[in-house]
Amino acid sequence: MVFKKTLQVLVLAGLAAVAVGAVEDRPNVLMILVDDLKPTIGAWGDDTAITPGMDRLAATGVRFEKAYCNQAVCMASRYNLMLGSRSTSTGFYNFGTQFREVYPDAVTLPQHFMNHGYVAHSMGKVFHIGHGNTNDDVSWSVPHHPDKVIDYVLPESNHRQLSREEGLFTNQRRFDAEGNLRPRGMAWEAADVLDEAYADGRIAATAIDRLKWLQRNEEKPFFLAVGFVRPHLPFSAPKKYWDLYDREKLPMPEYEEAPEGAPGFAVKRGGEINAFRPVPSGVRGKLDEDLTRQLIHGYYASVSYMDAQLGKVLDALDETGLAENTIVVLWGDHGFHLGDLGSWTKHSNYEQANHIPIIIRAPGRSQAGAAARQIAETVDLYPTIASLAGLPAPAGPQPIDGVDLSPVLTDPEKVLRPYGYHAYYRNSVDRVGRAFRTQRYRLVEWVTRDGSEDPVYELYDYEADPLETRNHAAENPDVIARIQALVAAEPAPKWQIRRR
């Protein structure tokens, strides 16, 4: 009996040792999240963008040139990433919705790694904090390290008062204690300061310190989420990044009208851009040429500033020796209209608002410098990163909508799903537009909550009309019918919409 018990103890100890060894041998994960980043990247063929950091990462990993967010809204897109759930599966469309009120036992992406022996750290903008939303504390092994999104160093930019957007991003609302609308802050800033004067420089410095700490002190593998905030408005970046660009040679919008035949509610007008000076208050549509050029200049400067910070983090990964066993993922939370269609920022179903960059570098598992043919979605990252790390596939209890894209990293021509899916909820008409993006087309089906009105369709042909100048739905019923077969395979959208 004693021998039998001793044998059982030895066997269990051996199994534990194997399990511990397996955890210790697993790769680390460095996930870079970037706010409002469309593919203004050299590696994507943008000849204007100065982005050596992202170009370097793309040269050592696989870039998904046709990648799309699942909703072009900061809060919702980050829920899509962290839950692996599309907005239409959860009903999370609006700011102020707390996912744990609906899915209290949800297992987020970092939690999934923690449940399998990892430590999870985060800094910068990861979950959307502001507009009534907060961080999810249980997703991290140690407290999250936040920083600013609305960031100024010059007193004239906000007159040393809490600006309208600062109020929203700190959950203090747009109105002051007396009920007055807070003043508008500047839409850009180009102070002659060190990188660390603005948030992304500080976030990079914190990430570098954390990588060094993890390398020295942590025996478990890590999941490290680093959230950069530029190029989100305001375009606050050190002057030297503005100086990289010739203002007169910047690409200007090619088409600034709404698509002919598109429903009026589908087109973005006004909104976030109106919260900043000197954009004319209440403007709805295109801006004058000088202001447009200035904003585009600020966007590109902000991209280069963020990119330089990314480069510093990649350098630290190399210098610590961690790069050889670390999966690196870069993800933009959604795209950004820069005056195309007369729209600014995001919040639409059009190409510029939803097209994002995704790069995955998995040592020994990805082709260096390859471009994937597969259309990717944000929700695909959860199962893909888990698979690359040798973890079980996520199982919820929240809906898991993504596809494991790891086979694409070794065979970039492989196609696992023939479309990308995203959605936008337009509260003014209480409709959800479900968008299906194939290699050539995007079909958008706008449906009402109660189904009392017929669906409204948009169809865009990116071979014949890449600028989305016209809704081609009326003359292409056969194309709509083909794509509707894909639509039929997807569940109807949920309407769990909450407002605070």
Secondary structure, DSSP 8 states (H G I E B T S, - for coil): -HHHHHHHHHHHHHHHHHHHHHHHHS-EEEEEEETT--S-SGGGT-SS---HHHHHHHHHSEEEEEEE-SSSSHHHHHHHHHH---HHHHT--STT--HHHH-TT---HHHHHHTTT-EEEEEESSS--BTTB---GGG-SS--B---SS---SHHHHTTS--HHHHHHTTS-SB-TTS-B---EESEE--S--GGGSHHHHHHHHHHHHHHHHHHH--S-EEEEEEE-TTSSSEE--HHHHTTS-GGGS---S--S--BT--GGGS--SGGGGGEETS-TT--S---HHHHHHHHHHHHHHHHHHHHHHHHHHHHHHHTT-GGGEEEEEEES---EESGGG-EES-SSSHHHHEEEEEEE-TTTS-TTEEE-S-EEGGGHHHHHHHHTT------SS-------HHHHH-TT--S-S-EEEEEEETTTTEEEEEEE-SSEEEEEEEESSS-S--EEEEEETTT-TT--B--STT-HHHHHHHHHHHHTS----------
